[in-house]
Amino acid sequence: MKKILFPVCLAVLFVLGGADSFAQKGKLYTFPIGVESYTYRASFPKSVIATLDTIKALGITDMEGGAPRGMTEDEFKKLCDERGITISATGSGYEQIVKDPEATVKKAKALGASFVMVSWIPHQKAHFNLDNTKKAVEDFNRVGKVLKENGLTFCYHNHGYEFHPYEDGTLYDYIVKNTNPEYVSFEMDILWAQHGGADPVALLKKYGSRYKLMHLKDLKKGIKGDLTGGTPPENDVTLGEGQINIPEILRLAKKAGVKHYYIEDESNHEYEQMPKSIAYLKSLKE
């Protein structure tokens, strides 16, 4: 990790020109740089400190994530605080939050998070169905109420398989329409929406105010998606180099009131791609 950190710092200085604020006149992307900690899934087990130092060097001040294995939430938050990184959102497994939402609340509060997201509904691979959907709606409404009563916001993160056709729409439409807006919000993963056959732009136009969080990532040009909720890591490319209309998505997301944007790089080249993705966001104009 330490051998990797130095060239990354140089990349930040040369590619980004330092970690200055995005809040500049005429800029499309005007929010703090955010990252989903899964981006550094291969690095955190090697050295939490070196990984956080790398994240700080990129100018990142906002994170979605949880305490790495072997570390308490309090310990992880302290390390992030020391580097000026806020943990605004954390994730929870579906079974975990359904079984004990209060435990999830405790962990989220220890991290200082305001949002808790679930990114996967249990189902038979490639066979997500109406029964899975109805159970998720019931569970989401219930746990979302518990979280709200504790000052937190529950968000469901799409993964592509939800876009199976159903009636005059999709199973994703069913989830949005049948969850209580008071208790259930959404995090749009723009790659998985695109990969699942949906149009992120159309989703924002349709359900804008339901979205509170967003994963920024890009899908390689020429890749045709499916409803499996999976794609090889090489199909996750630097922002702006793929097939997703990121500028229009950001315009609509700002209008909808999305609160936090996290770059999530699921490739195996995160140290190369992250500085380029940040530079791309900084280059976007209104």
C-alpha positions as CSV (number, residue, x, y, z in Angstrom):
1,M,0.0,0.0,0.0
2,K,2.7,2.5,0.9
3,K,4.4,1.9,-2.4
4,I,1.2,2.7,-4.2
5,L,0.3,5.8,-2.2
6,F,3.2,8.0,-3.4
7,P,2.5,7.8,-7.2
8,V,-1.2,8.2,-6.4
9,C,-0.4,11.5,-4.6
10,L,1.6,12.6,-7.7
11,A,-1.3,11.7,-9.9
12,V,-3.6,13.8,-7.8
13,L,-1.3,16.8,-8.0
14,F,-0.8,16.6,-11.8
15,V,-4.2,15.4,-12.9
16,L,-6.4,17.3,-10.4
17,G,-4.3,20.3,-9.6
18,G,-4.8,19.7,-5.9
19,A,-7.8,19.0,-3.7
20,D,-9.6,22.4,-4.2
21,S,-13.4,22.6,-3.7
22,F,-15.9,21.7,-6.4
23,A,-18.0,24.6,-5.4
24,Q,-17.0,26.8,-8.3
25,K,-19.2,29.0,-10.6
26,G,-20.1,27.2,-13.7
27,K,-19.2,23.7,-12.5
28,L,-21.8,20.9,-12.9
29,Y,-20.4,18.8,-10.0
30,T,-20.4,21.0,-6.9
31,F,-20.5,18.5,-4.1
32,P,-17.7,17.1,-1.8
33,I,-15.9,14.2,-3.5
34,G,-17.4,11.0,-2.2
35,V,-16.2,7.4,-2.4
36,E,-17.8,4.1,-1.7
37,S,-15.3,2.2,0.4
38,Y,-15.8,-1.0,-1.7
39,T,-13.6,0.7,-4.3
40,Y,-10.7,-0.1,-2.0
41,R,-11.8,-3.6,-1.0
42,A,-8.4,-5.0,-1.9
43,S,-6.5,-2.3,0.0
44,F,-8.3,-2.0,3.4
45,P,-7.3,-5.6,4.5
46,K,-3.7,-4.8,3.9
47,S,-3.6,-1.4,5.7
48,V,-6.5,0.7,6.8
49,I,-4.3,3.7,7.6
50,A,-2.5,3.7,4.2
51,T,-5.8,3.3,2.4
52,L,-7.3,6.2,4.2
53,D,-4.2,8.3,3.5
54,T,-4.6,7.5,-0.2
55,I,-8.3,8.5,0.0
56,K,-7.4,11.7,1.7
57,A,-4.7,12.5,-0.9
58,L,-7.3,12.3,-3.6
59,G,-9.2,15.1,-1.9
60,I,-12.0,12.9,-0.8
61,T,-14.0,14.1,2.2
62,D,-17.1,12.0,2.1
63,M,-17.4,8.2,2.3
64,E,-20.0,5.5,2.3
65,G,-18.7,2.5,4.2
66,G,-18.3,0.7,7.4
67,A,-15.6,-0.4,9.8
68,P,-13.1,-2.8,8.2
69,R,-12.8,-6.3,9.6
70,G,-11.1,-6.4,13.0
71,M,-11.8,-2.7,13.8
72,T,-14.7,-1.2,15.7
73,E,-16.9,1.6,14.3
74,D,-15.5,4.0,16.9
75,E,-11.9,3.2,15.9
76,F,-12.6,3.6,12.2
77,K,-14.5,6.9,12.7
78,K,-11.6,8.3,14.6
79,L,-9.2,7.5,11.8
80,C,-11.5,9.1,9.3
81,D,-12.1,12.1,11.5
82,E,-8.3,12.7,11.7
83,R,-8.2,12.9,7.9
84,G,-11.2,15.1,7.4
85,I,-13.3,12.3,6.0
86,T,-17.0,12.1,7.0
87,I,-18.9,8.7,6.8
88,S,-22.2,10.0,5.7
89,A,-23.7,6.6,4.8
90,T,-23.1,3.0,5.7
91,G,-24.4,-0.3,4.4
92,S,-26.1,-3.3,5.9
93,G,-26.9,-6.8,4.8
94,Y,-30.6,-7.5,4.1
95,E,-30.8,-10.3,6.6
96,Q,-28.9,-8.3,9.2
97,I,-31.1,-5.3,9.1
98,V,-34.3,-7.2,8.9
99,K,-33.4,-9.4,11.9
100,D,-32.1,-6.6,14.1
101,P,-32.6,-3.1,12.8
102,E,-31.6,-1.6,16.2
103,A,-28.1,-3.1,15.9
104,T,-27.8,-1.5,12.5
105,V,-28.9,1.8,14.0
106,K,-26.2,1.5,16.7
107,K,-23.4,0.9,14.2
108,A,-24.6,3.7,11.9
109,K,-24.6,6.2,14.8
110,A,-21.2,5.1,16.0
111,L,-19.9,5.9,12.5
112,G,-21.6,9.2,12.4
113,A,-23.7,8.1,9.4
114,S,-27.1,9.6,8.5
115,F,-28.0,7.1,5.8
116,V,-28.1,3.2,5.8
117,M,-28.3,1.4,2.5
118,V,-29.1,-2.1,1.5
119,S,-27.8,-3.2,-1.9
120,W,-29.1,-6.7,-2.4
121,I,-32.4,-8.5,-1.9
122,P,-31.9,-12.3,-1.4
123,H,-33.2,-14.3,-4.4
124,Q,-32.3,-17.2,-6.7
125,K,-29.7,-15.9,-9.2
126,A,-31.3,-14.4,-12.3
127,H,-34.7,-15.3,-11.0
128,F,-35.8,-12.2,-9.0
129,N,-39.6,-12.4,-8.8
130,L,-42.7,-10.8,-7.4
131,D,-42.6,-12.7,-4.2
132,N,-39.1,-11.5,-3.5
133,T,-40.3,-8.0,-4.3
134,K,-43.3,-8.1,-2.0
135,K,-41.3,-9.4,0.9
136,A,-38.7,-6.7,0.4
137,V,-41.4,-4.0,0.3
138,E,-42.8,-5.2,3.6
139,D,-39.4,-5.5,5.2
140,F,-38.2,-2.1,3.9
141,N,-41.2,-0.3,5.2
142,R,-40.8,-1.9,8.6
143,V,-37.0,-1.3,9.1
144,G,-37.3,2.1,7.4
145,K,-39.7,3.2,10.2
146,V,-37.3,2.0,12.9
147,L,-34.4,4.0,11.3
148,K,-36.5,7.1,10.9
149,E,-37.5,7.0,14.6
150,N,-33.8,7.0,15.3
151,G,-32.9,9.9,13.1
152,L,-31.6,7.8,10.1
153,T,-32.7,7.4,6.5
154,F,-33.0,4.0,4.9
155,C,-32.1,3.7,1.3
156,Y,-32.4,0.8,-1.2
157,H,-29.6,0.5,-3.7
158,N,-30.6,-1.0,-7.1
159,H,-28.5,-3.8,-8.6
160,G,-30.0,-4.3,-12.0
161,Y,-32.1,-7.5,-11.4
162,E,-35.1,-5.4,-10.2
163,F,-35.9,-4.2,-13.8
164,H,-37.7,-7.4,-14.7
165,P,-40.9,-6.4,-16.5
166,Y,-44.0,-6.4,-14.4
167,E,-47.4,-5.2,-15.5
168,D,-46.9,-1.8,-17.2
169,G,-43.5,-1.3,-15.7
170,T,-40.9,-3.2,-13.8
171,L,-40.5,-4.8,-10.3
172,Y,-38.4,-1.8,-9.5
173,D,-41.4,0.4,-10.1
174,Y,-43.4,-1.9,-7.8
175,I,-40.8,-1.3,-5.0
176,V,-40.8,2.4,-5.4
177,K,-44.6,2.7,-5.6
178,N,-45.3,0.4,-2.7
179,T,-42.7,1.7,-0.2
180,N,-43.6,4.5,2.1
181,P,-41.7,7.7,1.1
182,E,-41.6,8.6,4.8
183,Y,-39.5,5.5,5.6
184,V,-37.9,4.4,2.4
185,S,-35.6,6.4,0.1
186,F,-33.3,5.2,-2.7
187,E,-29.7,5.2,-3.8
188,M,-29.3,5.0,-7.5
189,D,-26.3,3.0,-8.8
190,I,-26.2,4.4,-12.3
191,L,-24.1,1.5,-13.7
192,W,-26.4,-1.2,-12.4
193,A,-29.5,0.7,-13.6
194,Q,-28.0,1.0,-17.1
195,H,-26.8,-2.7,-17.0
196,G,-30.3,-3.8,-16.0
197,G,-31.9,-2.2,-19.0
198,A,-33.2,0.9,-17.3
199,D,-32.4,4.5,-18.2
200,P,-31.0,6.4,-15.2
201,V,-32.1,9.7,-16.7
202,A,-35.7,8.5,-17.0
203,L,-35.7,7.1,-13.5
204,L,-34.6,10.5,-12.1
205,K,-37.3,12.2,-14.1
206,K,-39.9,9.7,-12.7
207,Y,-38.8,9.3,-9.1
208,G,-36.4,12.2,-8.5
209,S,-37.3,13.1,-5.0
210,R,-37.1,9.5,-3.8
211,Y,-33.3,9.5,-4.5
212,K,-31.1,10.7,-1.7
213,L,-27.8,8.9,-2.6
214,M,-26.0,8.0,-5.8
215,H,-23.1,5.7,-6.9
216,L,-21.1,7.2,-9.7
217,K,-19.6,4.7,-12.1
218,D,-19.5,4.0,-15.8
219,L,-20.2,1.0,-18.0
220,K,-17.8,0.1,-20.8
221,K,-19.0,1.0,-24.3
222,G,-20.5,-1.9,-26.3
223,I,-21.5,-3.9,-23.2
224,K,-25.1,-5.1,-23.3
225,G,-26.5,-5.7,-19.8
226,D,-28.8,-8.3,-18.4
227,L,-30.9,-9.0,-15.3
228,T,-28.4,-11.0,-13.3
229,G,-27.0,-8.1,-11.3
230,G,-23.5,-8.9,-12.2
231,T,-20.8,-8.0,-14.7
232,P,-17.0,-8.6,-14.9
233,P,-14.8,-5.9,-13.3
234,E,-13.2,-5.0,-16.6
235,N,-16.6,-3.5,-17.6
236,D,-16.3,-0.8,-14.9
237,V,-14.4,2.0,-16.6
238,T,-13.3,5.5,-15.7
239,L,-16.1,8.0,-15.4
240,G,-16.8,9.6,-18.8
241,E,-15.2,6.8,-20.8
242,G,-18.3,4.6,-20.9
243,Q,-21.8,4.6,-22.2
244,I,-23.6,6.4,-19.4
245,N,-24.9,10.0,-19.8
246,I,-23.2,11.2,-16.6
247,P,-23.7,15.0,-17.2
248,E,-27.4,14.7,-17.7
249,I,-27.7,12.4,-14.7
250,L,-25.9,14.9,-12.5
251,R,-28.1,17.8,-13.7
252,L,-31.2,15.9,-12.8
253,A,-29.8,14.5,-9.6
254,K,-29.0,18.1,-8.4
255,K,-32.6,19.1,-9.3
256,A,-34.0,16.1,-7.4
257,G,-32.0,16.9,-4.3
258,V,-29.6,14.0,-4.1
259,K,-27.6,14.5,-1.0
260,H,-24.4,12.5,-1.5
261,Y,-22.5,11.2,-4.5
262,Y,-20.0,8.3,-4.1
263,I,-17.6,7.2,-6.8
264,E,-17.5,3.4,-6.8
265,D,-14.9,1.8,-8.9
266,E,-15.4,-1.9,-9.1
267,S,-12.6,-2.5,-11.6
268,N,-9.3,-3.9,-10.5
269,H,-7.6,-0.7,-11.5
270,E,-8.9,1.7,-8.9
271,Y,-5.5,3.4,-8.3
272,E,-5.3,4.3,-12.0
273,Q,-9.0,5.1,-12.6
274,M,-10.0,7.1,-9.5
275,P,-7.8,10.2,-10.2
276,K,-9.1,10.2,-13.7
277,S,-12.7,9.9,-12.6
278,I,-12.3,12.8,-10.2
279,A,-10.7,14.9,-12.9
280,Y,-13.6,14.2,-15.2
281,L,-16.1,15.3,-12.7
282,K,-14.2,18.5,-12.1
283,S,-14.2,19.2,-15.8
284,L,-17.9,19.2,-16.2
285,K,-19.6,22.5,-16.9
286,E,-23.2,23.5,-16.4
